[in-house]
Amino acid sequence: MKVSTLKMHHEHHPMRPTRQIAISFLAVILIGSVLLMLPICNNTTPTAYLNNLFIATSATCVTGLVPVVTSEQFNILGQIVIIILIQIGGLGFLTFLNLLLIMVKKKISLTNKLVLQEALNQPSLNDLPKFVKNVIKYTFIVEGLGAIILAFVFIPDFGIVKGIYYSIFHSISAFCNAGFDVLGANSLIGYQNNLIINLVIPGLIIMGGLGFVVWFDVAHCIKKEYGKRSKFSKKHLFKSFSLHTKLVIIATVVLLLAGAVLFYLCEFNNIKTIGGLPLFDQIQISFFQSATLRTAGFASVDMASLHPSTKLMMCVLMFIGGSPAGTAGGIKTVTFAIGVLEVYNIYHGRKEVTAFSRRIPKRLIVRSFAIISMALAIVFLSIFALSITEQAPFIDICFEVVSAGATVGLSASLTPYLSVFGKIVIIMLMYIGRIGPITMMISFARKSYMQASKKEVRYPDGNILLG
């Protein structure tokens, strides 16, 4: 009886954290959709429930796609509901729940610790409460600094009260990689040549997209480097970073630069976007749009006017997204980096995948390709479905689907015209995009662990033709 009980617990417990993460996001979305339906949250007659569910999902899943103009449909109370959903969705509802337990001095149960460990993508339960408190503390510090700098732009334009509110809203939205704005239908197009906007918003996006683990590793290594050596060495500092941090930083820098260069090359002669602007403005807009592809979703040019080649390039970068344990979506930079390293190794005929004198375990390589494959399958099926139901150019449908699945929020002006079925598909994509990578990682990790503990039958090898 005891053995049977243990076996049952072993089989069912591993998926419990996954379910709790998924259910917590779903609960926040449903509550948010009901609040947004209230007349006191709307400037005019509340829009249909499906639209409010769409917006609540987009906010909680930090996407940014909306079927209505946020500032026109919702009053200050409705906008506050949206920014709360963004903050909860960016850091995770369970993070706030467990922080509350920590603050009231209650002991966190093992189940809650496992849930939080999976939500924050942490390898260990050790020092988890301290990690959570640091995540919240540094998030508010960064968002606060961002809001202070943005105030120098918005206060002169909108006055003190409205300027401060706009600064806080857009700082939170940028750091959480949400892409929501309350500036009207033109989003940030009116500020496309503003240097502060083009530095602060991308800076917040990048900080949120790097992941909390990278933050703390960099901070720890800098502190250690300053304490050890009389002369600060950037080279030695980089060597002291963990393998995860090194891969994240290199992948992020490469993707940011590649995105900016490709955007410029595709659009520099497009008079509808950046073609008629001075070179400096073209460069800073290109960088801004490359940064927002980290899954933020802010637009400083008209997305519908982009060249099809630009949209295709942006789809690829949106699909990759940001980094693990942060506020960004996508398959994640590290997953992409591991995939590239494996292909490179196959090309060179190497048996082991290595990076910076460290071997990457085979299980992580298999998991990475599984995540990429599942994400591609979901995107393909969604594109196929919308190409049947929606009357729109194929590239715009691809753009919309990838933007939703990677929780980016950029739209080629297709969102307001989606059919009921189209909206449902996009809602599901945003939800899967926010929790999908987490649940997939957990599922594969648990299965690998469980299978490793069982006695496996080893069959003879079978030859199959490939390629």
Secondary structure, 3 states (H helix, E strand, C coil): CHHHHHHHHHHHHHHHHHHHHHHHHHHHHHHHHHHHHCHHHECCCCCCHHHHHHHHHHHHCCCCCCCCCHHHHECHHHHHHHHHHHHHHHHCHHHHHHHHHHHCCCCCCHHHHHHHHHHCCCCCCCCHHHHHHHHHHHHHHHHHHHHHHHHHHHHHHHCHHHHHHHHHHHHHHHHCCCCCCCCCCCCCHHHCCCHHHHHHHHHHHHHHHHCHHHHHHHHHHHHHHHHHCCCCCHHHHHHHCCHHHHHHHHHHHHHHHHHHHHHHHHHCCCCCCCCCCCHHHHHHHHHHHHHHCCCCCCCCCCHHHCCHHHHHHHHHHHHHCCCCCCCCCCCCHHHHHHHHHHHHHHHCCCCCCEECCEECCHHHHHHHHHHHHHHHHHHHHHHHHHHHHCCCCHHHHHHHHHHHHCCCCCCCCCHHHCCHHHHHHHHHHHHHHHHHHHHHHHHHHHHHHHHHHCCCCCCCCCCCCCC
